[in-house]
Amino acid sequence: MQNIKLVENDRLAHKSTLDEVLRQGASDLLCLALQMEVSQYIKTHSHLVDETGHRMVVRNGKTEPRTVTTGAGRMEIQAPRVNDRRDGEKFTSAILPPYIRKTPNVENVIPVLYLRGLSTSDFQMALEALLGKGAQGLSPATIVALKRSWERDLDQWRKTPITDRFVYIFADGVNVKVRLGEDKKICLLTIVGVTETGEKKLLAMESGYRESEDSWKVLLKSLVDRGFKAPLLAAADGALGFWKAIEGMEEFRDTKSQRCWIHKIANVLDCFPKRIQPQVKSLLHDMMYAETRRDANQTKARFDNLFKDKYPKASEKLDKDWERLNAFFSFPAKHWVHIRTTNIIESTFATVKLRTKVTKGAGSAKTAEAMAFKLFLEAEKKWRKINAPEELQNLLNEVEYKDGVMLNASQNQEGVA
């Protein structure tokens, strides 16, 4: 037992020494970078002199020491100072701006940890483990200020003009628990879009009355008012509110509809006893991943032969949305993995639900919206581009696809050129 303790203490000592070496190395590199930045600035303006022949831009000692919290820990830094005697000119470091106390990545850590479910009382311990002794946690007042700033950011974002052209959109409404107000749940209506360059971006985040047609219509109209142009394809689950909303808006008359396969599979499986659900799920996946529309139709016919008599509701659910489920066949095959489902929204909302589960629900509808908005912005940074983004231009140029393959490929390519 004593040997184990000695080994553990030795390991901790080496870890501490390594942390110090890394922190000191980062500090030295930062100081060197600041020196080089100042040297370059002075060299660039070395030809400028006053009437007495003295240089207008020279070194001027160092600033007062200040402590900066970085990803490598807390560092005490004295930055070199510059005396720039030109009218209206002043040197400002791009590496270490004035008054900065935390690097941007550390600033982002705080809201992400809070939103991901870490309780307020655990913040001090978590930040010290990440950044070293002395790192500041979140007081209740700081959390309140953060929430208000997130709400302001969301309000401003909702007013920003939309200048990107979107080819696909994914829409979904997710219920989130709240503690305050008459309703114990709110439905966050969310839209994510794919731009003509293949990037995925959050387009809308709004609480609505369940997934009603009116709520979706208000959200979609606000997008149009900000400059949004209807996409070529909209993917969503079976909520009638969304589909009725776009069908009733002239701006979306040419938008094709794609029913989410993941939601549909879950709904169909509910019609079967658990003992045969694996067999049913396998057939449904064969339809979803079919290479051609004909293959999908053949698998559905086999499904009906096996189950339609005993489980008519299952076949009815498939028949109801069959055309919408297979809309993806009219788009490039490399895009199918993205557009068959609304998984991009569901998977991101999992972290929102994690936070509200820990806190027994968001405090209010506005807080829930702001929390979801911040998490989606963080997730947006990691969303990968759609496969074969160059084919998006083909779609915008009205090139047609069948079973994922471009029709009359040589003629279309000449027309695009």
N, C-alpha and C positions, 0 to 999 in steps of 0.2 A: 504493500500500500504506500509506503513512504517513497519507494522508487517511482511509483506512478505519479505521485505529487511532484517529485523532483522533475520528472520528464515534462509534466504539464506546465510547471513554473518556467522551465527552460524554454518551452515552446512559446509561452506568452512573452517571455523576455525578448526572444528573437523576433517575434511579431512586432512588439513595441519598437525595437531597434530598427526593423525594416520600415515601419511606418514613419519613423523620424528621418531615416535616410531619404525616403521618397519625398517627404514634405520639404526637407532641406534642398533636395535636388530641384523640386518644382519652384521653390523660392528663388534659388540661384538663377534658374532659367528665366523666371519672370523679371528679375532685376536686370539680367543681361539684355532681354528683349526691350525693356524700357530704356536702357542706355543706348541701344542701337537706334531706337525710334527717335530719340532726342538728337543723336549725332546726325542722322539722316536729315532731320528737319533743319538743323543749323547749317549743314552742308548745302542744302538746297537754296538757302537764303544768304549764303556767305558773301555774295557779291553786293549785297545791299549795305551801304554805309551812309552816315550822316555828313553834314557839312564839314566836320572836323576829321573825317576819315575813319571814325570808329564804326564798328559793325552794329547794325540795327538789331540783330538777333544773336544772342549769346546765352551761355549757360548761366544759371543763377542759383547754385547750391542745390539743396534738396528740400522737399516738402516735409512737414511734420509727420512722424510715423503714424500709420493707421493700420488697424487690423482688418483683414479681408477674409471672409469665409469662402473657401473654394472647395472643389471636389476632392482636393488633396489634403484638406484640413484648413485650420486657421493659420494665417501668415501675417507677421508684422512687416510692413513694407514702407520704405522711404523712397519715393519716386524722385528722379531728377527734375529740376525745375528750369524753365526757360524764361528769359527776359526778352520779350518781343516788343520793341519800342515803336513799331509802326502803328499809325492811327487805325483804330478799329480792328486790329489783328491780335489774336491771342492763341498761344499754343494749348491744345487740348489733346491729351493722350487718347488714342483710339483703343489702346490695350487696357488702360486703367482709367476710365473716365472719372471726373471729380465726384467725390462724395459716395462712390460705390462702396458698399459694405458686403455684398454677396454677389457672386458671379451668377449669370443668368440660369445656369443649370441647377444651382442651389435654390434659386427663387422658384424654379419649377418643381423641385422636390416637395416643397411644403404643401401646395394644394393637391398634388397627386397622392401623397401619403394620406392626407385627410380624406380625400374622396374615395380612396381604395379601402377605407374601413378602419384605419388606425385611430384609436380613441385618443382624445386630447391628452389624457394623463400619460400616455406612452410616448408622446412626441419627444420629450427631452432625452429619454434613453435612446430612442431610435436615431435622432440626429447626432448625438454624441458618438454612437457606434459608427455612423457614416463619416462624420466630419471631425471627430476628436473632441476632447474636453472643452467646454466653454461654448459649444454651439447652442444657439438660442432656439428654444422650442416655441410652441404656439400657446399664448395665453388665451382665455376665453374672449377677451377684447379683440385680439388679433384675428381670431376665427370669424367674429362678427364682421370685422372690417374686410376680411377676405371675401366673405359671402356677398357683401354689398358691392365690392369691386367686380366680382363675377357677374352679378346681376346687371351692373352698368355696362360691362363688356358685351353681354348678351343683347341688351337693348340697342347698343350702338351697332352691333353686327347685323341686327335685323333691319337696319335702315341703310346698310351699305348697298350701293348699286351692283347688280350682277352683270358683269361684262363677259364672262366666259360662255362659250357655247357648249351645251351639254347634250350628249348623244343618248345616254341611258340615265334613268333614275331608279332608285330603290325606295319604296315607301313602306312604312310600318308604324303601327301604334302599339306602344308598350305600356302596360299598367305599372305604376310606381306608387308605393304606399306613402301617405303623408300623415303627420300627427295633428296638424292644425286645420281648422275649417270644417265645414259640414261634411264634405266627401272624404272618405278614408283612403280613397285611391284617386289618382288622376291618370289620364291617358296622354302620354307624350307622343304627339304626332311628329314623325321624323322622316326627312327625305335626304338621301345621299345621292350625288350625281357623278357621272363619269364625263369629263371634259373631252373635247375633240383631240387633245393630246394624250388621253389615256389616264389622266390623274383622277383620283376619287376625292371628292370634296363634300363636306357637310353643307347642305343647302338650306334646310329648315329644321327648326326645333320649337314646337309650340304645344302647350297643353290644350286639349280640346275636350268636348263632352263625349266620352267614350270614343268611338271612331265614326261619328255621325257624318252624314253627307255635308251638312252645313259647316261643320268644323274643318273638314278637308277643303271645302270650297273656299273658305276664308283664307286658309293657309296658302292654297295654290294661287289665289288672286293676288295675295301680297307679294308672291314671287314674281308674277307677271308684271305687277306695278313697278317692281325694282329692275325690270329689264330682262327677266327670264324668258327664254323662248322654249316652246314645248319640245321635248325630246322625241327621238324616233321610237323609243321603247320605254315603257314603265313596268317595273316588276313590283308586285305586292302580294300580300296574302289574300284570303278570301273575303275580307271585310268589305261589305257592299258599299259602305260609305265612300271609300276612296274611288271605287270604280264608277259609282253614280256621279261623283263630283267631276271627274275628268270627262265622262260622257256628256255631261251637261254644260261643258265649257267649250266654246267655239275654238279657243286657242289650241285645244288638244285633239281636234277632230282627226288629225293624221297620226296620232300617237298609237302605236300597237301595244297590246296588253299581254304581259307575261305573268301567269299565276305562279306563285312560289311553290316549288315542288316539295320542299321540306315541310311546309305547313300542310300541304295536301296529303302527303304520305301519313302524317300524324293523324289527320282527320279520318282517313280511310281505315287506318289500323284500329281506330276506336270502335269500328263496326264488327270486329272479329274477336273471338276468344283468344286468350294468350297462347294457347297450345298451338295454334296455326299461324300466329302472327309472323314468325320467322319466314315461313314459306311465302306468305303474302308480301312481306317487305322485300323479299328477293325479287319477286315479279315486278313490284312497283319501281325498284331500282333499275331493273332491265328496261322499263319504259323511259325512265328519267335519263339514263345514259345511252339510249339507243343511238345508233349511227345515222339513221335516216328516219323520216316521218313514217315511212312504210313499215320499218321494223317496229316502231313504237305502236302503230295500229295493230300489227300482228300479235304483239305481246298483250295488248289490251283485249284482243279477241280471245286469246287463251285464258286470260284472267276472267272474262265474262263466262266462258264455258265452264270454268271450275267453280265459280262462286256466285254467279248472278241469281240462281234459283234460291240458294240458301241464305245469301246475304245481299238482298236487292239494294239496300241503302248504300252499300259500298260502291256498287256499280253506278248508282245514281250520282254519287258524289264525284266520281270520275267523269261521267258523261256531262255533268253540269259545266265543268271548266276545261273540257278536253282541248278545245281549240286554243284557249289561253295558255294551257300548260305546254303546248307545243309551238308557241310563237317563236321560240329561240331558233327553230330550224331555218328561219328566214334571215338569220344573221351569221356572221363568220364563226366557223367551228371553234376557233381559238378563243372566242369570247363566251362560249357556252358555260364554262365553269364559273363565270362571274354572274351571268344574267339569269340562270335558272332559279336562283333563290334570292332571298333578302337576308342571307346569313351575315352580311357585313354589319347590319343594324342589330340583329339579335346578339351576335357575339360581343359587340361593344357594350350593349345594354347589360350584359352579365355583370360588368364591374359596377354599374349603377345600382343594380339590385344587391350586390354584395355590400355596398356602403349603406343602403337603406335598411338592410337586414341587421347590420351591426348596431345602427342607431335607432332601431325600431321605427324606421320611416323617416323621410325628409321632414324638416320642420314645417314647410309650407309648399304650395305649388310653385311659387317663384324660386324657392331654394332648390327644389327638385329639378326645375328647368335649368338653373344655373349650374348645378352639379353635373347634370348630363351633358350640358354644353361644353364644360371644361374637359370632361373625360373624352368626349368625341374629338375635340381639338387635339388632345394628346394622342388619341388613337390615329387621327388623320395623318400624323407625321410618319406613321409606320405602315399605312396602307400601301400595298404595292400597286404599281401601275397595271392596267388591264393588259392582258397578253395581246401581242400584235397590234399596238396602237395605230400603226399606219393604216390599218383597214378601216378605221373610223372615218377617215377622209373619203374612202370609197362609198361608205354609207351616206355621208352628207352629199356626195355627188350623185346620189340616187342609183348607184350600182346595186343590182339585185343579187341575192344569194338564195340558193336552194340546198337544203340539207347541209348548210355550212359552207358550201362551195360557190364561188363566184360564177354567175351565169355568163356565157359568152365571154370568157376571160380575156381573150386577145382583143376583141372589139371594145370591151369596157376599158381596158388599159389604155388603148389608143385615145378613147374619149376623155379619160381623166387627164392624160398628158396634154 
